Amino acid sequence: MTVATKAPRGRPLLFTSYSREMGLFPTTTRKVAFGVLLAVTALLPFMLADAELQLLATCCIAAIGAIGLGLVTGYAGQVSLGHAFFLGIGAYTASVISGDPDGRTLGLGVTNLLVWLPAAGLVAGLFGVIVAPLATRLRGLYLAIVTLGLVFIGAHIFNEWSSVTGGVGVGRPAPTLEVFGWSLTETTASATRDQKLFWLMAGLLLVFALAARNLARSRVGRAFTAIRDRDIAAGVIGVNLARYKTIAFAVSSFYAGCAGALLFTVTGFIEPSSFSLLLSVQYIAMVLIGGAGTISGAIAGAFFITLLPRIIRELQAFLPFISTDANEVPNVLQVESILYGVLIIVFLIFEPRGLFGLWVRARNYWKSWPFSY
Amino acid sequence: MSSFVEGFLRGIGVGSVYALLALGFVIIYKATRVISFAQPALMLAGVVLVSHLAVPLGFWGALPVAALLTALLGLGIERGAVRPMIGRPAFVVAIITLGVDVAIRVVVNIFIGLDVRNVHDPWGLGTLVIGDVHIEHRHIAAFLCAAVLVAGLFAFFRFTRMGLAMRAAADDQEAALAQGVSVGAVFALSWALAGALAAVGGTFAAAGGSFDGTLWLTALVALPVIILGGLDSLPGAVVGGLAVGVAQELVATYQNHTPWLGGNVSVITPYVLMLLVLLVRPYGLFGTREVERV
């Protein structure tokens, strides 16, 4: 069978084969845009200050977690409020493996990133598989509440198991960013810690995002969307519901585990009460505000939510009635929390496709300009 | 033995609060097929209103007024955030109520402030002693109040026109519409009822001591309760609430025997109980099994 791999000349949007339409970068424009984005990312550390780079590195890690939640909630349609639990599992697996064996908290002393990162993902993925039987039996809102229960049970274990987590208010050091004893984030003459940190996290995000996109356009990804659109119909056409829901939870938890392991390397410290319901809500907000069912939407949402405190702090200069003092009303923190809630509501009511939908609207407007359709 | 009886009775008292909160969830779910994650915010709003109004009005004056105002807040949420979403998937609406919850709680927390607040209830930590069993007054009051409200609610659903309309709308919205039932009014009333129940339940949860912004976590315990009882069963909410309350307090009584589980393991008992029940009965104890059509 011959497969047409190129678009007919001058007609980039005419797809002559299914495999080309399902391609990773179906049009030349996409390829060029992706290349430009890569170049900008590579050069960004030379243009921004260290504090901003640190923030952007955090965004990249959050994006990995959001992609994971996007796979199970956006693609497979299984609402999970339990993402904080899986992030926590990943964070503690990684920090135990990489921790100091003689330290106050449990540690195995294997500081290699190539060991603790996959291990964190796999352990979290394993927990995802353990939870999955519940997911295959339950649907919709029942599942949301059960995963919410997971967060509470997890929070209790994290708070109480102080030989691993260090206990509430104390915490433990985050895993070390090393590969075979060679530090990935040491400040050298050529680059500062934060520059290296950004490159590392952006690189990891690239790997995870491409892997997720590939999964989404494969047989597995199509099974996910079939389950999301109508699970019974999917079952009727031969999608094994139990199997694919389990895969969705396993992959999503793997991503969450990896993101959790990396998330605290930026600040260097893990505090057990971080893994609360609020963290889960933030990730749900990332997926929904970014645009459910798209990888780029999840990334955009993660950047938006993570940058939100910073954006508000910038806006504060123009809105003097918002105080930076935590004892005054209204202060920056309150505005930030309200905005999480209000943004979720506004996006779901007015643009259910999220930031990705806004982009599609803008693109279509200019594509067909001056016509309106 | 007396510690078992004490734990059990304390559980009934705490469980009555859970039952009231859970009834709110179930009423909203039956009418609109949505789980409202905004209940914690409604509850906290009600409690804060009571604590502010109790100074001029007294506790018994403040409670109905606060319940009424919280009912209005529930109505506002229904009109502003839930009504525009009719016809959209249930989980989207649920997430919207989650957003409402986050936003409202920030505003309510401003009114809690940094001071120690209490609801000025008449019971405090006083106890009734029968033999060698101590029962706290506030638990008796919570149980009695819940009993009256539950009886009133069941009578309302059974004997009034509006109650009949609500049952009809829960059964089949389109058929109810065709019979002239105003489904919009049913939605509005169910949110108002849930708001009032949350305010009363929250007030009893806060009775006997001081409260702060973390009280909202109490309302979340109603989620395992409704899963346990079945999402669409009013008796299930009551039975589930009492069961969860008793289980939680009995675990609290005996948790010293299992130090390896960590302190305060009773806090997560409802969630563990929920997971166990769901493994056996996915639709809860009294819930109706959904019949699916492709």
Chai-1 contact restraints between the chains, C-beta under 6 A:
chainA,res_idxA,chainB,res_idxB,connection_type,confidence,min_distance_angstrom,max_distance_angstrom,comment,restraint_id
A,V79,B,F91,contact,1.0,0.0,6.0,A-B,restraint_1
A,R137,B,P282,contact,1.0,0.0,6.0,A-B,restraint_2
A,L138,B,P282,contact,1.0,0.0,6.0,A-B,restraint_3
A,G140,B,F91,contact,1.0,0.0,6.0,A-B,restraint_4
A,L141,B,I35,contact,1.0,0.0,6.0,A-B,restraint_5
A,L141,B,A94,contact,1.0,0.0,6.0,A-B,restraint_6
A,I145,B,L223,contact,1.0,0.0,6.0,A-B,restraint_7
A,I145,B,I227,contact,1.0,0.0,6.0,A-B,restraint_8
A,G149,B,Y271,contact,1.0,0.0,6.0,A-B,restraint_9
A,G149,B,M274,contact,1.0,0.0,6.0,A-B,restraint_10
A,F152,B,I268,contact,1.0,0.0,6.0,A-B,restraint_11
A,F152,B,Y271,contact,1.0,0.0,6.0,A-B,restraint_12
A,I153,B,I268,contact,1.0,0.0,6.0,A-B,restraint_13
A,I153,B,Y271,contact,1.0,0.0,6.0,A-B,restraint_14
A,H156,B,I268,contact,1.0,0.0,6.0,A-B,restraint_15
A,E160,B,G262,contact,1.0,0.0,6.0,A-B,restraint_16
A,I232,B,E292,contact,1.0,0.0,6.0,A-B,restraint_17
A,I232,B,V294,contact,1.0,0.0,6.0,A-B,restraint_18
A,A233,B,V294,contact,1.0,0.0,6.0,A-B,restraint_19
A,V329,B,I110,contact,1.0,0.0,6.0,A-B,restraint_20
A,Q334,B,V106,contact,1.0,0.0,6.0,A-B,restraint_21
A,S337,B,V106,contact,1.0,0.0,6.0,A-B,restraint_22
A,I338,B,A103,contact,1.0,0.0,6.0,A-B,restraint_23
A,I338,B,V106,contact,1.0,0.0,6.0,A-B,restraint_24
A,Y340,B,V102,contact,1.0,0.0,6.0,A-B,restraint_25
A,G341,B,G99,contact,1.0,0.0,6.0,A-B,restraint_26
A,G341,B,V102,contact,1.0,0.0,6.0,A-B,restraint_27
A,G341,B,A103,contact,1.0,0.0,6.0,A-B,restraint_28
A,V342,B,A103,contact,1.0,0.0,6.0,A-B,restraint_29
A,I344,B,G99,contact,1.0,0.0,6.0,A-B,restraint_30
A,I345,B,A81,contact,1.0,0.0,6.0,A-B,restraint_31
A,I345,B,I96,contact,1.0,0.0,6.0,A-B,restraint_32
A,I345,B,G99,contact,1.0,0.0,6.0,A-B,restraint_33
A,L348,B,V92,contact,1.0,0.0,6.0,A-B,restraint_34
A,L348,B,I96,contact,1.0,0.0,6.0,A-B,restraint_35
A,I349,B,P84,contact,1.0,0.0,6.0,A-B,restraint_36
